[in-house]
Amino acid sequence: MPADSQFLALFQANRGRIYAYLLALVPHLDDADDLLQEVSVRLWQNFHRFNDGTDFGAWSFSFVRYAAMNYHRRKRRLDRRVTFNDELLCAIAHRVTHASWRLDDRQESLKSCVKKLPERARILIDGYYMRGGTMKSVAREAGRSVPTVTKALSRIRGLLAACVERNLASESQL
């Protein structure tokens, strides 16, 4: 795969994690949006240094961390209000990175658990969560009443939560 296609695929797959990481380090959405543009350019410029087969998200986090530190340094120079120092920023970055990996594990576990559901349950989940339907539209599609679908989705959420917790507990014991 050409480098530009590989970069785009990796960046798109990790864009949500990168942006969430930025939002944890930068207090304003507009600033985070600007920094995302800056970081994406730097990632592209340095993509030749990325080791294929390693975690692109983790690699990109170092660029985000330095961009956020520079952002806070500029803010300190321009504004005398209290801002994060580098030590605090690094501590936050570490915690967010760890939380991001845990979230990835939870998402993978959830996908696995959804696949194990009976087809009728997967149809309800797909209609309500994946396609963003209303209870009324999902009930109509399923040929069931709204209260029945509401109860079914509540039960399914409970089953999925238990399944995810079991999967994560068993993985942590490995």
C-alpha positions in Angstrom: 0.0 0.0 0.0 1.4 3.4 -0.9 2.5 5.6 2.0 -0.1 8.2 1.6 -2.9 5.6 1.5 -1.4 3.8 4.6 -1.2 7.1 6.4 -4.7 8.1 5.6 -6.0 4.7 6.7 -4.1 4.8 10.0 -5.0 8.4 10.7 -8.7 7.9 10.1 -8.7 4.8 12.3 -7.1 6.7 15.1 -8.6 10.2 14.6 -11.1 9.8 17.4 -8.5 8.7 19.9 -6.2 11.5 18.8 -8.9 14.2 19.1 -10.1 12.8 22.5 -6.5 13.0 23.7 -6.2 16.6 22.5 -9.4 17.5 24.3 -8.1 16.2 27.5 -5.0 18.4 27.2 -6.5 21.6 25.7 -9.4 23.4 27.4 -11.1 25.0 24.3 -12.7 23.2 21.4 -11.5 25.7 18.8 -7.9 25.4 20.0 -8.2 21.6 20.0 -9.5 21.8 16.4 -6.6 24.0 15.4 -4.1 21.7 17.1 -5.6 18.6 15.4 -4.8 20.3 12.0 -1.3 21.1 13.2 -0.7 17.6 14.6 -2.1 15.9 11.4 0.4 17.9 9.3 3.3 17.0 11.6 2.2 13.3 11.5 2.2 13.3 7.7 5.6 15.1 7.6 7.1 12.5 9.9 5.2 9.4 8.7 8.5 8.1 7.2 9.7 7.7 10.8 6.7 5.5 11.8 7.6 1.9 12.3 5.1 -0.2 10.4 3.3 -2.7 12.6 3.5 -0.6 15.7 0.6 1.4 17.3 0.0 4.5 15.2 -2.2 5.9 18.0 0.5 5.7 20.6 3.0 7.2 18.1 0.7 10.1 17.3 0.1 10.8 21.1 3.7 12.0 21.4 3.0 14.6 18.7 -0.2 15.6 20.5 1.6 15.9 23.8 4.3 18.2 22.4 1.7 20.3 20.5 -0.3 20.7 23.8 2.8 21.6 25.7 3.7 24.3 23.1 0.1 25.5 23.2 0.3 26.0 27.0 3.7 27.7 26.8 2.3 30.2 24.3 -0.7 30.8 26.5 1.5 31.4 29.5 3.5 34.0 27.6 0.4 35.8 26.2 -1.9 35.4 29.2 -1.0 35.8 32.8 -3.8 33.5 34.0 -3.0 30.1 35.4 -2.2 27.4 32.8 -1.0 23.8 33.0 2.7 23.3 33.5 4.6 20.6 31.6 4.7 18.2 34.6 0.9 18.3 35.1 0.4 18.1 31.3 2.5 14.9 31.2 0.6 13.4 34.1 -2.7 14.1 32.4 -1.3 12.7 29.1 -0.3 9.5 30.8 -3.7 9.0 32.4 -5.5 9.7 29.2 -3.3 7.3 27.2 -4.0 4.6 29.7 -7.7 5.3 29.7 -7.7 5.3 25.8 -6.2 1.8 25.8 -8.8 0.6 28.2 -11.5 2.1 26.1 -10.1 0.3 23.0 -10.2 -3.0 25.0 -13.8 -2.3 26.0 -14.9 -1.5 22.5 -13.3 -4.7 21.1 -15.0 -6.7 23.9 -18.3 -5.1 23.2 -18.0 -6.0 19.5 -17.3 -9.6 20.4 -20.3 -9.7 22.8 -22.7 -8.2 20.3 -21.7 -10.9 17.8 -22.8 -13.5 20.4 -26.3 -12.1 20.8 -29.2 -13.8 19.1 -30.2 -12.3 15.8 -33.4 -10.6 17.1 -31.3 -8.8 19.8 -28.7 -7.7 17.3 -31.4 -6.3 15.1 -32.7 -4.2 18.0 -29.2 -3.0 18.9 -28.5 -2.2 15.3 -31.7 -0.2 14.8 -31.4 1.8 18.0 -27.7 2.4 18.4 -26.0 1.9 15.0 -28.6 3.6 12.9 -29.8 6.0 15.5 -33.4 5.0 15.4 -36.1 6.0 17.9 -37.8 3.5 20.2 -40.9 4.0 18.1 -39.1 3.3 14.7 -37.3 0.3 16.1 -40.5 -1.1 17.5 -42.3 -0.6 14.2 -39.5 -2.3 12.3 -39.4 -5.2 14.7 -43.2 -5.5 14.8 -43.2 -5.1 18.5 -44.6 -2.5 21.0 -42.5 0.4 22.3 -42.6 -0.9 25.9 -41.6 -4.4 24.8 -38.6 -3.0 22.8 -37.6 -0.7 25.7 -37.6 -3.6 28.1 -35.7 -5.8 25.6 -33.0 -3.2 25.0 -32.6 -2.7 28.7 -32.2 -6.5 29.2 -29.7 -6.6 26.2 -27.7 -3.7 27.6 -27.4 -5.6 30.9 -26.3 -8.8 29.1 -23.7 -6.8 27.1 -22.4 -5.1 30.2 -22.0 -8.4 32.0 -20.3 -10.0 29.0 -17.8 -7.1 28.6 -16.9 -7.2 32.3 -16.4 -11.0 32.1 -14.2 -10.7 29.0 -12.1 -7.9 30.6 -11.8 -9.8 33.8 -10.6 -12.9 32.0 -8.1 -10.9 29.9 -6.7 -9.3 33.0 -6.0 -12.7 34.5 -3.9 -13.8 31.5 
